[in-house]
Amino acid sequence: FGARAAVLHSALSAGERVETWRAVRDGRIDVVIGTRSAVFAPLPALRMIIIDEEQEHTYKSESSPRYHARDVAKFRCVQHGAMLLLASATPSLESAYAARKGSYGRFDLPHRFNASALPPVIMADMRHELRNGNDCTISGPLRDEIEKNIDSGEQTILFLNRRGFHRIVTCPDCGEMRQCPHCSVSLTYHSHNRRMLCHYCGYSETWQERCAVCGGDVRFFGAGTQKVVGDLDELFPGVGVLRMDTDTTSYKGAHKTLLGRFAEERIPILVGTQMIAKGLHLSNVTLVGVISADMSLYVDDYRANERTFDLITQVIGRAGRGDRPGRAVIQTFSTAHPVLLQAAEQDYNGFFENEIALREQQGYPPFGEMIMLSCCGPDQDALLRVCMKLRARIDNGVGALGLKTRIFGPAPAAVHKINNRYRYHITLCGPPSAEIRRFVATLLRRFPSDGGNKGVTLFADLHPNGF
């Protein structure tokens, strides 16, 4: 498309974004490629929006303005009489349900693009590894497969969705766990600068070998990408390892530079977080390892199974995309978990049938609507008083409307405090209803005018990503 195509994303400078935006608005651009915010590109004669990897939770903005790019795309396509194309190897349950119900047109691609076989999967039982005295992040089966790849000149991708070196630093004598003073999370140890870092507010401090409370020796628990790289250096001395996570990709063009080095220099191993799980087509990668497959299964989100299946299925698909067959190793403490077994088999249909039955039983989307009202403020006692008053108002309003809506909370958020501000949620679950949405909108508009709510922020989120 030559000069008639443009790219929109946050890495552009303010001037570049303004210029591109004007060119799109004035009709000098026909094709816009971009990230989430590109869905607002003001094409004057919009005819199609394509959302690739439509199941990605990152299409949802969790800061103001709160929106889901897929919902905005639907709205814009209706406005312009345009076509919306949603593409994914692991569609969101909401989209898959709409397609099977006939609300969406459905087109299946039953084979990989190059007709190659899906990679066979080895399940590595980490309980067995611990019983045998292996407390390394790399299991015996994965170590053996990496050795084969190194000997044959083939490349390996290792996936762990946690950056840093150790997730938790604690004292075994008194139980003191080093936490961020501004957030209700533990600090993560980063080995490259020997500092403890909060991944929420950015607070950092120098690592101390001794417990600040009792003076005992501190111990590390859990692992991040830096720890995996350290273990690989010990197991395979002299073998090149690249790491891709937020810490190594903070500068402009970092993703392209690191992936270019991995492909062109044939560096044997790439360790990374979610950013390496999708979209990579590297013909020399024949082995993928999932370091901790359990990590995303047991979180407080009704989409936990869906996200785990999606991540593992997608990252396994990075192996064997060239002429050579691929294989994968999944490290887990739950070798019999149905979601992991279905991901290993790339069995989306089986996963969909099981998960959609659970969603229907619980009244979760796509069978119901979930609205989360979040209150945050610096004074926890004052915040709780506001939340209880808000809950009473919601009870009265929902009762007057006669709706079958379940109300939960106020309950503390999973991360109760971020940057010295406490957070509580009130969640409404029920059948999709324009009435309940109008009622919530009225609450939001009137909330700031109540003097008793001073210092408290309220916002609403439809189908939140987490709690």
Secondary structure as the mmCIF struct_conf table of DSSP 4:
data_model
#
loop_
_struct_conf.conf_type_id
_struct_conf.id
_struct_conf.beg_label_comp_id
_struct_conf.beg_label_asym_id
_struct_conf.beg_label_seq_id
_struct_conf.end_label_comp_id
_struct_conf.end_label_asym_id
_struct_conf.end_label_seq_id
HELX_RH_3T_P HELX_RH_3T_P1 GLY A 2 ARG A 4
STRN STRN1 ALA A 5 LEU A 8
TURN_TY1_P TURN_TY1_P1 SER A 10 ALA A 11
BEND BEND1 LEU A 12 LEU A 12
HELX_RH_AL_P HELX_RH_AL_P1 ALA A 14 ARG A 25
TURN_TY1_P TURN_TY1_P2 ASP A 26 GLY A 27
BEND BEND2 ASP A 30 ASP A 30
STRN STRN2 VAL A 31 GLY A 34
BEND BEND3 THR A 35 THR A 35
HELX_RH_3T_P HELX_RH_3T_P2 ARG A 36 PHE A 40
TURN_TY1_P TURN_TY1_P3 PRO A 44 ALA A 45
STRN STRN3 MET A 48 ASP A 52
TURN_TY1_P TURN_TY1_P4 GLU A 53 GLN A 55
HELX_RH_3T_P HELX_RH_3T_P3 HIS A 57 TYR A 59
STRN STRN4 LYS A 60 LYS A 60
BEND BEND4 SER A 63 PRO A 65
HELX_LH_PP_P HELX_LH_PP_P1 ARG A 66 ARG A 66
STRN STRN5 HIS A 68 HIS A 68
HELX_RH_AL_P HELX_RH_AL_P2 ALA A 69 HIS A 80
TURN_TY1_P TURN_TY1_P5 GLY A 81 GLY A 81
STRN STRN6 MET A 83 ALA A 87
BEND BEND5 ALA A 89 THR A 90
HELX_RH_AL_P HELX_RH_AL_P3 LEU A 93 LYS A 101
TURN_TY1_P TURN_TY1_P6 GLY A 102 GLY A 102
BEND BEND6 SER A 103 TYR A 104
BEND BEND7 HIS A 111 HIS A 111
TURN_TY1_P TURN_TY1_P7 PHE A 113 ASN A 114
HELX_LH_PP_P HELX_LH_PP_P2 SER A 116 PRO A 120
STRN STRN7 VAL A 121 ASP A 125
HELX_RH_AL_P HELX_RH_AL_P4 MET A 126 ARG A 131
TURN_TY1_P TURN_TY1_P8 ASN A 132 GLY A 133
BEND BEND8 CYS A 136 ILE A 138
HELX_RH_AL_P HELX_RH_AL_P5 GLY A 140 SER A 152
TURN_TY1_P TURN_TY1_P9 GLY A 153 GLY A 153
STRN STRN8 GLN A 155 PHE A 159
BEND BEND9 ASN A 161 ASN A 161
BEND BEND10 GLY A 164 PHE A 165
STRN STRN9 HIS A 166 HIS A 166
BEND BEND11 ARG A 167 ARG A 167
STRN STRN10 ILE A 168 THR A 170
TURN_TY1_P TURN_TY1_P10 PRO A 172 CYS A 174
STRN STRN11 MET A 177 MET A 177
STRN STRN12 GLN A 179 GLN A 179
BEND BEND12 PRO A 181 VAL A 185
STRN STRN13 SER A 186 SER A 186
STRN STRN14 THR A 188 HIS A 190
TURN_TY1_P TURN_TY1_P11 SER A 191 ARG A 194
STRN STRN15 ARG A 195 LEU A 197
TURN_TY1_P TURN_TY1_P12 HIS A 199 CYS A 201
STRN STRN16 SER A 204 THR A 206
BEND BEND13 GLU A 209 GLU A 209
STRN STRN17 ARG A 210 ARG A 210
TURN_TY1_P TURN_TY1_P13 ALA A 212 CYS A 214
HELX_LH_PP_P HELX_LH_PP_P3 GLY A 216 GLY A 216
STRN STRN18 ASP A 217 ASP A 217
HELX_LH_PP_P HELX_LH_PP_P4 VAL A 218 VAL A 218
STRN STRN19 ARG A 219 PHE A 221
BEND BEND14 GLY A 222 GLY A 222
HELX_RH_AL_P HELX_RH_AL_P6 THR A 225 LEU A 235
BEND BEND15 PHE A 236 PHE A 236
TURN_TY1_P TURN_TY1_P14 PRO A 237 GLY A 238
STRN STRN20 VAL A 241 MET A 244
BEND BEND16 ASP A 245 ASP A 245
TURN_TY1_P TURN_TY1_P15 THR A 246 THR A 248
BEND BEND17 THR A 249 THR A 249
BEND BEND18 TYR A 251 TYR A 251
TURN_TY1_P TURN_TY1_P16 LYS A 252 GLY A 253
HELX_RH_AL_P HELX_RH_AL_P7 ALA A 254 GLU A 264
TURN_TY1_P TURN_TY1_P17 GLU A 265 ARG A 266
BEND BEND19 PRO A 268 PRO A 268
STRN STRN21 ILE A 269 GLY A 272
BEND BEND20 THR A 273 THR A 273
HELX_RH_3T_P HELX_RH_3T_P4 GLN A 274 ILE A 276
BEND BEND21 ALA A 277 GLY A 279
TURN_TY1_P TURN_TY1_P18 SER A 283 ASN A 284
STRN STRN22 VAL A 285 VAL A 290
BEND BEND22 ILE A 291 ILE A 291
TURN_TY1_P TURN_TY1_P19 ALA A 293 LEU A 297
BEND BEND23 TYR A 298 ASP A 300
TURN_TY1_P TURN_TY1_P20 TYR A 302 ARG A 303
HELX_RH_AL_P HELX_RH_AL_P8 ALA A 304 ILE A 316
TURN_TY1_P TURN_TY1_P21 GLY A 317 ARG A 318
BEND BEND24 ALA A 319 GLY A 320
BEND BEND25 GLY A 322 ARG A 324
STRN STRN23 ARG A 327 THR A 332
BEND BEND26 PHE A 333 PHE A 333
TURN_TY1_P TURN_TY1_P22 THR A 335 ALA A 336
HELX_RH_AL_P HELX_RH_AL_P9 PRO A 338 ALA A 344
TURN_TY1_P TURN_TY1_P23 GLU A 345 GLN A 346
HELX_RH_AL_P HELX_RH_AL_P10 TYR A 348 GLN A 362
TURN_TY1_P TURN_TY1_P24 GLY A 363 GLY A 363
TURN_TY1_P TURN_TY1_P25 PRO A 365 PRO A 366
BEND BEND27 PHE A 367 GLY A 368
STRN STRN24 GLU A 369 GLY A 377
BEND BEND28 PRO A 378 PRO A 378
HELX_RH_AL_P HELX_RH_AL_P11 GLN A 380 LEU A 401
TURN_TY1_P TURN_TY1_P26 GLY A 402 GLY A 402
STRN STRN25 ARG A 406 ILE A 418
TURN_TY1_P TURN_TY1_P27 ASN A 419 ASN A 420
STRN STRN26 ARG A 421 GLY A 430
BEND BEND29 PRO A 431 PRO A 431
HELX_RH_AL_P HELX_RH_AL_P12 ALA A 434 ARG A 446
HELX_RH_3T_P HELX_RH_3T_P5 PHE A 447 SER A 449
HELX_RH_3T_P HELX_RH_3T_P6 GLY A 451 ASN A 453
TURN_TY1_P TURN_TY1_P28 LYS A 454 GLY A 455
STRN STRN27 THR A 457 LEU A 462
BEND BEND30 HIS A 463 HIS A 463
BEND BEND31 ASN A 465 ASN A 465
#
